[in-house]
Amino acid sequence: HNFLNFLTLPKFYYNSISFLVKDTILRTYQQTKELYYCRLRMPKDEAYFVYFTFESNEGLCFYSTVDESLKGQYRDMDVRCSIETTENLLDLIKRLQTQTRLDVLEEKIILDASRK
């Protein structure tokens, strides 16, 4: 019976910490409405790899292809994430840069225009 308590306590602790971290992130975003924004450029024939990588890191960021780049030999992508996940996104971009040509054309902190 004591063995079950030993296993239950770490699970409870983990769930409590997860809740607190999520609550802090939501509260901070709700207060500031800030997002990290960057525009990335990659060769057209390597864009699939970047898209796949962002998709496989579900929930980290949201992105869209810049329409004007569809005519060229490159793809530009606008990427946004919660201000609290910026460090994780930047780490992912750095790893991608070691595997493919990926340029950061612009980056800044913006207000989330979709929220009031």
C-alpha positions as CSV (number, residue, x, y, z in Angstrom):
1,H,0.0,0.0,0.0
2,N,2.9,2.4,0.8
3,F,4.3,1.6,-2.7
4,L,1.2,3.1,-4.3
5,N,1.5,6.2,-2.3
6,F,5.1,6.5,-3.4
7,L,4.0,6.4,-7.0
8,T,1.0,8.7,-6.5
9,L,2.8,11.6,-4.9
10,P,5.2,12.3,-7.9
11,K,2.3,12.0,-10.3
12,F,0.2,14.5,-8.2
13,Y,3.2,16.8,-7.9
14,Y,3.9,16.7,-11.7
15,N,0.2,17.4,-12.4
16,S,0.2,20.3,-10.0
17,I,3.3,21.8,-11.4
18,S,2.0,21.4,-15.0
19,F,-1.2,23.1,-14.0
20,L,0.7,26.0,-12.4
21,V,3.0,26.5,-15.4
22,K,0.0,26.4,-17.8
23,D,-1.9,28.8,-15.6
24,T,1.1,31.2,-15.4
25,I,1.5,31.1,-19.2
26,L,-2.2,31.8,-19.9
27,R,-2.3,34.6,-17.3
28,T,0.8,36.2,-18.7
29,Y,-0.4,36.0,-22.3
30,Q,-3.9,37.2,-21.3
31,Q,-2.4,40.2,-19.6
32,T,0.1,41.2,-22.4
33,K,-1.5,39.9,-25.6
34,E,2.1,39.7,-26.9
35,L,3.4,37.3,-29.5
36,Y,6.8,36.6,-30.9
37,Y,6.8,37.1,-34.7
38,C,9.4,36.2,-37.3
39,R,9.6,35.9,-41.0
40,L,11.6,32.9,-42.3
41,R,13.0,32.3,-45.8
42,M,14.0,28.9,-47.1
43,P,14.6,27.4,-50.6
44,K,11.4,26.3,-52.3
45,D,12.6,22.6,-52.5
46,E,13.4,22.5,-48.8
47,A,10.2,24.1,-47.5
48,Y,8.5,20.8,-47.0
49,F,11.0,19.9,-44.3
50,V,10.4,23.1,-42.3
51,Y,6.6,22.7,-42.6
52,F,6.8,19.1,-41.5
53,T,9.0,20.0,-38.5
54,F,6.6,22.8,-37.3
55,E,3.7,20.4,-37.7
56,S,5.4,17.7,-35.7
57,N,5.9,20.3,-32.9
58,E,2.2,20.8,-32.6
59,G,1.1,23.7,-30.4
60,L,4.5,25.4,-30.4
61,C,3.6,28.1,-33.0
62,F,1.4,28.9,-35.9
63,Y,2.6,29.9,-39.3
64,S,1.5,30.8,-42.8
65,T,3.2,31.1,-46.2
66,V,3.6,34.6,-47.6
67,D,1.7,34.6,-50.9
68,E,4.2,36.8,-52.7
69,S,6.9,34.1,-52.1
70,L,4.9,31.5,-54.1
71,K,6.2,32.9,-57.4
72,G,9.9,32.7,-56.5
73,Q,12.4,29.9,-55.9
74,Y,12.1,30.4,-52.1
75,R,9.3,30.3,-49.5
76,D,8.7,33.0,-46.9
77,M,6.8,32.0,-43.8
78,D,5.3,34.2,-41.1
79,V,5.6,32.5,-37.8
80,R,4.0,33.5,-34.5
81,C,4.1,32.0,-31.0
82,S,3.1,33.0,-27.5
83,I,5.8,35.2,-25.9
84,E,6.3,32.4,-23.3
85,T,7.3,29.8,-25.9
86,T,9.7,32.0,-27.8
87,E,12.8,30.3,-26.5
88,N,11.5,26.9,-27.6
89,L,10.7,28.2,-31.1
90,L,14.1,29.9,-31.4
91,D,15.8,26.6,-30.4
92,L,13.9,24.8,-33.0
93,I,14.8,27.3,-35.7
94,K,18.5,27.0,-34.7
95,R,18.3,23.2,-35.1
96,L,16.6,23.6,-38.4
97,Q,19.4,26.0,-39.6
98,T,21.9,23.2,-39.0
99,Q,20.0,20.9,-41.3
100,T,18.7,23.2,-44.1
101,R,19.2,26.8,-45.3
102,L,16.8,28.9,-43.3
103,D,17.1,32.7,-42.9
104,V,15.4,34.8,-40.3
105,L,14.5,37.9,-42.3
106,E,12.7,39.8,-39.5
107,E,11.7,39.2,-35.9
108,K,9.9,41.3,-33.3
109,I,7.4,41.2,-30.5
110,I,3.9,42.1,-31.6
111,L,0.5,42.5,-30.1
112,D,-2.0,39.7,-31.0
113,A,-4.4,41.6,-33.3
114,S,-7.0,38.7,-33.1
115,R,-7.5,39.3,-29.3
116,K,-9.2,42.2,-27.7
